[in-house]
């Protein structure tokens, strides 16, 4: 349910649009060419943009698509837009309420040929509630259609962004500003804002209110969540009276949640619920649990549950995906395993890309503009797993060649890889011919280690030390002459 401060947000919307203390020109965000070249040189990331031939089985499946659309379509990933249907004729009746373009028989999703489909998810308040047009959930679901991965990217509602044609404001105002226009343009303005902020195309959208999540969870018979930590929000509003605080608390451990509990779990933000950052992570967690339950055999074979999901969607969700696109999305989702789902929430953490504005409640990009965030989002299927490990490393120069550790630091920074370099040092000796990667985590950061191994062309070794070095790094990289020989073309380090 919207918080009391939404009133203040609307009153101050004009003020929030004033230019912030950092200057962000969305049409001129560029990197220095010399540093860009350095970032790209010797990078282990290989392009996956080559066209691939579809095997005969996939071609046969596509040829039968029009026949399959007349059979059962599954309503899975309700908020991820992996929406399907139970009984086709029943869904046809409801399709006009769910989709703005229900009967477009597309054989592929937009962006599928390029290898990435981006779906914008907006969560707004229930009709008639205060602040109902504010989008307090701003998420992008990216599907890597070639490698069967999904990334869920959440932008906190207080992030100050440039809203095209309007100026600067918190991102949750983008939808609200558009809805106040004639005719309403909330989805269009929110889409343009997110496209510009993250520098990615948005192919589809889903706008859902809070009741949609609650009813969908109830329709599938509840969801199971492993609550990591006990939560208590003393200010959580009462369900039937938003002006009062009834509070919310839940114990740690495996918990079966009905719709009401799942909604509170996904929306609590006071107490120890972790503000908007913890809330965004829990929203992603609830969506994944709902996806699992909706796609289960028990749900798919139960007409009552299927009809309940369809009703929840028809009454609370609007999307521009057609029925055939929903079905195609479902087919892609079946190939995605839980370990290939990346959860990313921009935050105030050292690697979270945001910082607080000292003069307001706004969140600003830590770098002064959105360049770092754009790079991270562009390569999220590679960088996301590294980002989740939050690695901290020390770079050492093990040669007599001046500045090579500094150059590697520049390369890591400009590549956008989310690795924190704690220190740049000279090693105890300067006679290393082969670079070394020393892992102090006992193999607990495999994605970071793999990236560094590919970058340097050497295998990491586990440290035999009982504790980490005084610097507290997870990994030490000692550069040898093998690396120095590769970068001499750049001269001395900056």
C-alpha positions as CSV (number, residue, x, y, z in Angstrom):
1,X,0.0,0.0,0.0
2,X,1.4,3.5,-0.8
3,X,3.2,5.3,2.1
4,X,2.0,8.5,3.6
5,X,4.8,10.5,2.0
6,X,3.3,10.0,-1.5
7,X,1.2,13.2,-0.7
8,X,4.5,15.1,-0.2
9,X,5.9,13.6,-3.4
10,X,3.1,14.9,-5.5
11,X,3.2,18.3,-3.9
12,X,6.9,18.5,-4.5
13,X,6.9,17.0,-8.0
14,X,7.7,20.3,-9.6
15,X,10.5,20.9,-7.2
16,X,11.9,17.4,-7.8
17,X,12.2,18.1,-11.5
18,X,14.8,20.8,-10.8
19,X,18.2,20.0,-12.2
20,X,20.2,18.1,-9.6
21,X,23.7,18.8,-8.3
22,X,25.2,16.4,-10.9
23,X,24.9,17.2,-14.6
24,X,23.5,14.3,-16.7
25,X,22.9,14.9,-20.4
26,X,21.3,11.7,-21.7
27,X,22.3,12.5,-25.2
28,X,26.0,13.0,-24.5
29,X,27.0,10.3,-22.0
30,X,30.2,9.0,-23.6
31,X,33.5,7.5,-22.4
32,X,37.0,8.7,-23.2
33,X,38.0,6.8,-26.3
34,X,41.5,5.9,-25.0
35,X,40.1,4.3,-21.9
36,X,37.4,2.5,-23.9
37,X,40.1,1.0,-26.0
38,X,42.0,-0.1,-22.9
39,X,38.8,-1.6,-21.4
40,X,38.2,-3.7,-24.5
41,X,41.8,-4.9,-25.1
42,X,42.4,-8.4,-24.0
43,X,38.9,-8.7,-22.6
44,X,37.9,-12.4,-22.1
45,X,34.2,-11.7,-22.9
46,X,33.4,-13.0,-26.3
47,X,30.6,-11.8,-28.4
48,X,27.6,-14.0,-28.6
49,X,26.0,-12.0,-31.5
50,X,26.9,-14.6,-34.2
51,X,23.8,-16.0,-35.9
52,X,23.2,-19.6,-35.1
53,X,21.3,-22.2,-37.0
54,X,18.2,-23.6,-35.4
55,X,18.1,-27.4,-35.2
56,X,15.4,-29.4,-36.9
57,X,13.4,-30.0,-33.8
58,X,13.1,-26.2,-33.1
59,X,12.0,-25.6,-36.7
60,X,9.3,-28.3,-36.3
61,X,8.1,-26.7,-33.1
62,X,7.8,-23.3,-34.8
63,X,5.9,-24.8,-37.7
64,X,3.3,-26.1,-35.2
65,X,2.9,-22.9,-33.3
66,X,-0.5,-22.0,-34.7
67,X,-1.9,-25.4,-33.7
68,X,-0.4,-25.3,-30.2
69,X,-2.0,-21.9,-29.5
70,X,-5.4,-23.5,-29.7
71,X,-4.4,-25.8,-26.8
72,X,-3.6,-25.0,-23.2
73,X,-1.4,-21.9,-22.6
74,X,0.1,-21.7,-19.1
75,X,-0.2,-18.7,-16.9
76,X,3.3,-18.7,-15.3
77,X,5.5,-15.7,-14.4
78,X,2.5,-13.5,-13.7
79,X,4.6,-10.4,-12.9
80,X,7.5,-11.5,-15.2
81,X,5.0,-11.4,-18.0
82,X,5.5,-15.1,-18.8
83,X,1.7,-15.2,-18.9
84,X,-0.1,-18.1,-20.4
85,X,-3.7,-19.3,-20.4
86,X,-5.7,-22.2,-19.0
87,X,-8.6,-22.9,-21.3
88,X,-8.2,-21.1,-24.6
89,X,-11.8,-19.9,-25.1
90,X,-12.0,-18.7,-21.6
91,X,-8.8,-16.7,-22.0
92,X,-10.0,-15.2,-25.3
93,X,-12.9,-13.7,-23.3
94,X,-10.5,-12.1,-20.8
95,X,-7.7,-11.3,-23.3
96,X,-9.0,-7.9,-24.1
97,X,-8.7,-6.9,-20.5
98,X,-5.2,-8.2,-20.1
99,X,-3.5,-7.3,-23.4
100,X,-3.7,-4.3,-25.6
101,X,-2.8,-6.5,-28.6
102,X,-4.1,-10.0,-27.7
103,X,-4.4,-11.7,-31.1
104,X,-1.1,-10.8,-32.9
105,X,0.2,-14.2,-34.0
106,X,4.0,-13.5,-33.6
107,X,6.2,-16.5,-34.0
108,X,9.0,-14.8,-32.0
109,X,9.4,-12.3,-29.3
110,X,10.7,-8.8,-30.0
111,X,14.5,-8.9,-29.4
112,X,14.7,-12.6,-29.6
113,X,16.8,-12.5,-32.8
114,X,19.2,-10.2,-31.0
115,X,19.4,-12.7,-28.1
116,X,17.8,-10.5,-25.4
117,X,14.2,-9.7,-24.6
118,X,13.5,-6.9,-22.1
119,X,10.2,-6.6,-20.2
120,X,9.4,-3.6,-18.0
121,X,7.5,-4.4,-14.9
122,X,5.7,-1.6,-13.1
123,X,4.0,-2.1,-9.7
124,X,1.4,0.6,-8.9
125,X,-1.2,1.1,-6.1
126,X,-4.7,-0.3,-6.2
127,X,-7.4,1.8,-7.9
128,X,-8.9,4.4,-5.5
129,X,-6.0,4.3,-3.1
130,X,-3.8,7.3,-2.3
131,X,-0.8,7.6,-4.7
132,X,-2.2,4.9,-7.0
133,X,-0.4,6.2,-10.1
134,X,3.1,6.2,-8.4
135,X,5.1,3.2,-9.7
136,X,6.9,2.0,-6.5
137,X,8.2,-1.1,-8.4
138,X,10.3,-0.4,-11.4
139,X,11.9,-3.6,-12.6
140,X,13.3,-4.9,-15.9
141,X,13.1,-8.6,-16.7
142,X,15.8,-9.5,-19.3
143,X,15.7,-12.9,-20.9
144,X,18.9,-14.2,-22.5
145,X,17.3,-16.3,-25.2
146,X,20.5,-17.9,-26.4
147,X,21.9,-19.0,-23.1
148,X,18.6,-19.6,-21.2
149,X,19.2,-17.0,-18.4
150,X,17.0,-14.4,-16.8
151,X,18.1,-11.1,-15.1
152,X,15.8,-9.2,-12.8
153,X,17.0,-5.6,-12.4
154,X,15.3,-3.4,-9.8
155,X,15.6,0.4,-9.7
156,X,14.7,1.8,-6.3
157,X,11.7,4.2,-6.4
158,X,13.7,7.1,-5.0
159,X,16.3,7.1,-7.7
160,X,16.5,10.5,-9.3
161,X,16.4,10.2,-13.1
162,X,15.8,12.4,-16.1
163,X,12.2,12.0,-17.3
164,X,12.0,12.9,-21.0
165,X,10.2,16.1,-21.6
166,X,9.7,16.7,-17.9
167,X,13.1,17.1,-16.1
168,X,14.5,15.4,-13.1
169,X,12.4,13.5,-10.5
170,X,12.3,10.3,-8.7
171,X,11.7,7.4,-11.0
172,X,8.4,6.4,-9.4
173,X,7.0,9.8,-10.7
174,X,7.5,8.9,-14.3
175,X,4.4,6.8,-14.5
176,X,2.4,9.2,-12.3
177,X,3.4,12.3,-14.5
178,X,2.2,10.4,-17.6
179,X,-1.1,9.3,-16.1
180,X,-1.9,13.0,-15.3
181,X,-1.8,13.8,-19.0
182,X,-4.7,13.7,-21.5
183,X,-4.9,11.0,-22.7
184,X,-2.9,9.1,-20.0
185,X,0.6,8.3,-21.0
186,X,2.0,6.7,-17.8
187,X,3.3,3.5,-19.4
188,X,4.9,5.3,-22.4
189,X,6.7,7.9,-20.2
190,X,7.9,5.2,-17.8
191,X,9.2,3.1,-20.7
192,X,11.1,6.0,-22.2
193,X,12.6,6.9,-18.8
194,X,13.8,3.4,-18.1
195,X,15.1,2.9,-21.7
196,X,17.2,6.1,-21.3
197,X,18.3,5.4,-17.8
198,X,19.6,1.9,-18.5
199,X,20.4,2.3,-22.2
200,X,18.4,-0.7,-23.3
201,X,15.3,-1.2,-25.5
202,X,12.1,-2.1,-23.7
203,X,10.2,-4.6,-25.9
204,X,7.2,-5.3,-23.6
205,X,5.7,-4.0,-20.5
206,X,3.5,-5.3,-17.6
207,X,1.7,-2.9,-15.3
208,X,0.2,-4.6,-12.2
209,X,-1.3,-3.4,-9.0
210,X,-0.8,-4.9,-5.5
211,X,-4.1,-6.9,-5.6
212,X,-2.8,-8.7,-8.7
213,X,0.1,-10.3,-6.7
214,X,-2.1,-11.1,-3.7
215,X,-4.8,-12.8,-5.8
216,X,-2.3,-14.7,-8.0
217,X,-0.6,-16.2,-4.9
218,X,-4.0,-17.2,-3.5
219,X,-5.1,-18.6,-6.9
220,X,-2.1,-21.1,-6.9
221,X,-2.7,-22.1,-3.3
222,X,0.1,-20.1,-1.8
223,X,3.8,-20.0,-2.3
224,X,6.8,-21.3,-0.3
225,X,9.5,-18.9,0.7
226,X,12.7,-19.5,2.7
227,X,12.7,-16.4,4.8
228,X,16.4,-15.6,5.4
229,X,16.0,-13.3,8.5
230,X,13.1,-12.6,10.8
231,X,11.4,-9.3,9.7
232,X,9.5,-6.7,11.7
233,X,7.9,-3.6,10.3
234,X,6.0,-1.8,13.1
235,X,4.7,0.8,10.6
236,X,3.1,-1.5,8.0
237,X,-0.4,-0.1,7.4
238,X,-3.6,-2.0,8.1
239,X,-5.2,-3.8,5.1
240,X,-8.6,-2.1,5.5
241,X,-7.4,1.2,6.9
242,X,-4.2,2.7,5.5
243,X,-4.3,5.5,8.0
244,X,-3.4,3.1,10.8
245,X,-0.4,1.0,11.4
246,X,-1.0,-2.7,12.2
247,X,2.6,-3.8,11.7
248,X,4.0,-6.9,10.1
249,X,6.4,-9.5,11.4
250,X,7.5,-12.9,10.1
251,X,9.9,-15.5,11.5
252,X,13.0,-16.8,9.7
253,X,12.7,-20.2,8.0
254,X,10.7,-22.1,5.4
255,X,7.3,-20.4,5.2
256,X,4.1,-21.1,3.2
257,X,2.5,-17.7,2.4
258,X,-1.0,-16.9,1.3
259,X,-1.6,-13.8,-0.9
260,X,-1.9,-11.4,2.0
261,X,1.3,-12.5,3.7
262,X,3.3,-12.6,0.4
263,X,2.2,-9.0,-0.4
264,X,3.3,-7.8,3.1
265,X,6.6,-9.7,2.7
266,X,7.2,-8.1,-0.6
267,X,6.3,-4.6,0.4
268,X,7.5,-4.1,4.0
269,X,10.2,-1.5,4.2
270,X,10.4,-0.1,7.7
271,X,11.9,-1.6,10.8
272,X,14.5,-4.2,9.7
273,X,13.0,-4.8,6.3
274,X,15.8,-3.1,4.5
275,X,14.1,0.0,3.0
276,X,13.5,-0.1,-0.7
277,X,16.6,-2.3,-1.4
278,X,15.5,-5.2,0.8
279,X,12.0,-4.8,-0.5
280,X,13.1,-5.1,-4.1
281,X,15.0,-8.3,-3.4
282,X,12.0,-9.8,-1.7
283,X,9.8,-8.8,-4.6
284,X,12.1,-10.7,-7.0
285,X,12.0,-13.6,-4.5
286,X,8.2,-13.7,-4.5
287,X,8.0,-13.5,-8.3
288,X,10.4,-16.5,-8.6
289,X,8.3,-18.5,-6.1
290,X,5.1,-17.6,-7.9
291,X,6.7,-18.7,-11.2
292,X,7.6,-22.1,-9.7
293,X,4.2,-22.7,-8.2
294,X,2.3,-21.5,-11.3
295,X,4.3,-23.8,-13.6
296,X,3.8,-26.9,-11.3
297,X,1.8,-29.9,-12.4
298,X,-0.7,-29.4,-9.6
299,X,-1.5,-25.9,-10.9
300,X,-1.6,-26.8,-14.6
301,X,-3.9,-29.7,-14.0
302,X,-6.3,-27.8,-11.8
303,X,-9.0,-25.8,-13.8
304,X,-9.9,-23.8,-10.7
305,X,-6.4,-22.6,-10.1
306,X,-6.0,-21.7,-13.8
307,X,-9.2,-19.8,-13.9
308,X,-8.2,-18.0,-10.7
309,X,-4.9,-16.9,-12.2
310,X,-6.6,-15.7,-15.3
311,X,-9.1,-13.7,-13.2
312,X,-6.2,-12.2,-11.2
313,X,-4.5,-11.1,-14.5
314,X,-7.7,-9.8,-16.1
315,X,-8.6,-7.6,-13.2
316,X,-5.2,-6.3,-12.2
317,X,-2.7,-6.5,-15.0
318,X,-2.2,-4.7,-18.3
319,X,0.4,-5.7,-20.9
320,X,1.2,-5.3,-24.6
321,X,2.1,-9.0,-25.1
322,X,-0.2,-11.0,-27.4
323,X,-1.4,-14.5,-26.5
324,X,1.1,-16.1,-28.9
325,X,3.9,-14.0,-27.4
326,X,2.9,-15.1,-23.9
327,X,3.0,-18.7,-25.1
328,X,6.5,-18.1,-26.6
329,X,7.7,-16.6,-23.4
330,X,6.4,-19.6,-21.5
331,X,8.3,-21.9,-23.8
332,X,11.5,-20.0,-23.2
333,X,11.0,-20.0,-19.4
334,X,10.8,-23.8,-19.3
335,X,14.5,-23.9,-20.2
336,X,15.6,-21.6,-17.4
337,X,16.9,-23.2,-14.2
338,X,16.9,-21.3,-10.9
339,X,20.7,-21.0,-10.8
340,X,20.5,-19.1,-14.1
341,X,18.3,-16.3,-12.6
342,X,20.3,-13.2,-11.7
343,X,18.9,-10.9,-9.0
344,X,20.2,-7.3,-9.2
345,X,19.0,-4.4,-7.1
346,X,20.7,-1.0,-7.4
347,X,21.6,0.1,-3.8
348,X,23.8,2.1,-1.5
349,X,26.2,-0.9,-1.1
350,X,29.8,-0.3,-2.2
351,X,29.0,-2.1,-5.5
352,X,25.4,-0.9,-5.6
353,X,26.0,2.1,-8.0
354,X,24.0,4.6,-5.9
355,X,24.6,7.2,-3.2
356,X,22.3,9.3,-1.1
357,X,21.6,12.9,-1.9
358,X,22.6,14.9,1.3
359,X,19.8,17.5,0.7
360,X,16.9,15.2,-0.1
361,X,15.6,11.6,0.1
362,X,16.7,11.0,-3.5
363,X,19.2,8.4,-4.6
364,X,21.8,9.5,-7.1
365,X,24.2,7.5,-9.3
366,X,27.4,7.2,-7.4
367,X,29.6,8.0,-10.4
368,X,27.7,11.3,-11.1
369,X,26.0,9.8,-14.2
370,X,24.5,6.5,-15.3
371,X,27.5,5.3,-17.3
372,X,28.6,2.6,-14.9
373,X,25.0,1.4,-14.5
374,X,24.5,1.2,-18.2
375,X,27.7,-0.9,-18.7
376,X,26.6,-3.2,-15.9
377,X,23.2,-3.7,-17.4
378,X,24.6,-4.3,-20.9
379,X,26.7,-7.2,-19.7
380,X,24.6,-8.3,-16.8
381,X,24.6,-12.0,-17.8
382,X,28.3,-12.0,-17.4
383,X,28.8,-9.4,-14.7
384,X,25.7,-10.2,-12.6
385,X,27.1,-13.4,-11.1
386,X,30.4,-11.6,-10.3
387,X,28.4,-8.7,-8.8
388,X,26.6,-11.1,-6.5
389,X,29.9,-12.4,-5.1
390,X,31.0,-8.8,-4.3
391,X,34.7,-9.6,-4.7
392,X,37.5,-7.5,-3.2
393,X,41.0,-7.9,-4.7
394,X,44.5,-6.5,-4.3
395,X,46.6,-6.0,-7.5
396,X,50.4,-6.4,-7.2
397,X,53.1,-5.7,-9.8
398,X,55.5,-8.6,-9.7
399,X,57.8,-7.2,-12.4
400,X,60.2,-4.3,-13.0
401,X,57.8,-2.8,-15.6
402,X,56.4,0.3,-14.1
403,X,52.6,0.8,-13.8
404,X,51.1,-2.5,-15.1
405,X,49.0,-3.0,-12.0
406,X,47.6,0.5,-12.4
407,X,46.7,-0.3,-16.0
408,X,44.9,-3.5,-15.0
409,X,42.9,-1.4,-12.5
410,X,41.9,1.0,-15.3
411,X,40.9,-1.9,-17.5
412,X,38.7,-3.4,-14.8
413,X,37.1,-0.1,-14.1
414,X,36.4,0.8,-17.7
415,X,35.2,-2.7,-18.6
416,X,32.5,-2.3,-16.0
417,X,33.3,-5.5,-14.2
418,X,32.0,-5.1,-10.6
419,X,35.3,-6.0,-8.8
420,X,36.5,-3.7,-5.9
421,X,40.2,-3.1,-6.0
422,X,41.3,-2.4,-2.4
423,X,45.0,-1.7,-3.1
424,X,47.6,-1.5,-5.9
425,X,51.0,-2.6,-4.7
426,X,54.4,-3.9,-5.7
427,X,55.0,-7.5,-4.8
428,X,57.7,-8.5,-2.4
429,X,59.9,-9.6,-5.3
430,X,59.9,-8.3,-8.9
431,X,60.9,-11.5,-10.7
432,X,57.5,-13.0,-11.6
433,X,57.5,-14.3,-15.2
434,X,54.0,-15.8,-14.9
435,X,51.0,-14.0,-13.3
436,X,49.4,-15.6,-10.3
437,X,45.8,-15.5,-8.9
438,X,45.6,-16.4,-5.2
439,X,42.2,-17.3,-3.9
440,X,41.6,-16.8,-0.1
441,X,37.9,-17.7,-0.3
442,X,38.3,-21.5,-0.6
443,X,36.6,-21.4,-4.0
444,X,33.5,-19.5,-2.9
445,X,33.8,-16.9,-5.7
446,X,33.9,-19.1,-8.8
447,X,32.6,-16.5,-11.2
448,X,35.2,-13.9,-10.3
449,X,38.0,-16.5,-10.4
450,X,36.8,-17.6,-13.9
451,X,36.8,-14.0,-15.1
452,X,40.3,-13.3,-13.8
453,X,41.6,-16.7,-15.2
454,X,40.3,-15.9,-18.6
455,X,41.7,-12.4,-18.4
456,X,45.2,-13.4,-17.4
457,X,45.4,-16.8,-19.0
458,X,46.5,-18.6,-15.8
459,X,44.8,-20.8,-13.3
460,X,44.1,-19.7,-9.8
461,X,45.5,-21.4,-6.7
462,X,43.9,-21.8,-3.3
463,X,45.8,-20.1,-0.5
464,X,47.1,-22.4,2.2
465,X,46.9,-19.6,4.7
466,X,44.4,-20.0,7.6
467,X,43.3,-16.4,7.3
468,X,43.2,-13.6,4.8
469,X,46.0,-11.0,4.5
470,X,45.7,-7.8,6.5
471,X,44.2,-5.9,3.6
472,X,41.2,-8.2,3.9
473,X,41.0,-9.1,0.2
474,X,39.3,-12.1,-1.2
475,X,41.8,-12.5,-4.0
476,X,45.4,-11.3,-4.7
477,X,46.5,-10.9,-8.3
478,X,50.3,-10.8,-8.9
479,X,51.2,-9.7,-12.4
480,X,54.1,-11.2,-14.2
481,X,56.0,-10.3,-17.3
482,X,53.6,-12.4,-19.3
483,X,50.9,-9.7,-18.7
484,X,53.4,-6.9,-19.0
485,X,54.4,-8.1,-22.5
486,X,50.7,-7.8,-23.6
487,X,50.2,-4.2,-22.6
488,X,53.5,-2.4,-23.4
489,X,51.7,-0.7,-26.3
490,X,49.9,1.5,-23.8
491,X,53.1,3.0,-22.2
492,X,53.1,3.9,-18.5
493,X,50.0,3.8,-16.4
494,X,47.9,6.9,-15.8
